[in-house]
Every structure is written in C-alpha cells, then in structure tokens.
C-alpha cells in the first residue's frame, strides 16, 4: 500500500495550542511527538505497536505531583494498572 496521510498544521494546533480564559498554552512536547509520529509512521497504525518504554515513562512522568506528600499518587508505581503498556 503506497498511501500516506499528512497531518495538517491547523488540526495539530487544536491539540498542542489551547487558549483558556485568554491564556495561551502551547505544549511543545506534544508538538514534537506528533511530528515524530508523522515522520516515522506515515500511515495510521496501532498505538501499541509504536509505544516504547520511553513514551510510557514520559506520559506517566508528566502526571507526577511536584510536591511529594502522603496524599500524592505516583502514577509510575504501576504503569500497567489500566493498560497493557511496555
């Protein structure tokens, strides 16, 4: 199959650039990752086939609390609690 799919910038902006109550948020990490996926996987693919341990670690790491207290949840304790990820 020789088809490929191009990610359109205006669609990517809806994912990586958000304005809430007049404040602009840009997620350069998401922008980079989406560009990487577009370059390395030009066709739609199963996300489980392209996830690496590094992707999973980055994802869960971004949800860790900045201040550590007894009520904090460490999402890195068990990555596979919800999904069968690497």
C-alpha positions, 0 to 999 in steps of 0.5 A: 500500500503506497498511501500516506496521510499528512497531518495538517498544521491547523488540526495539530494546533487544536491539540498542542495550542489551547487558549483558556480564559485568554491564556495561551498554552502551547505544549511543545512536547506534544508538538514534537511527538506528533511530528515524530509520529508523522515522520516515522509512521506515515500511515495510521497504525496501532498505538501499541505497536509504536509505544516504547518504554520511553513514551510510557515513562514520559506520559506517566512522568508528566502526571507526577505531583511536584510536591511529594506528600502522603496524599500524592499518587505516583502514577509510575508505581504501576504503569500497567494498572489500566493498560497493557503498556511496555 
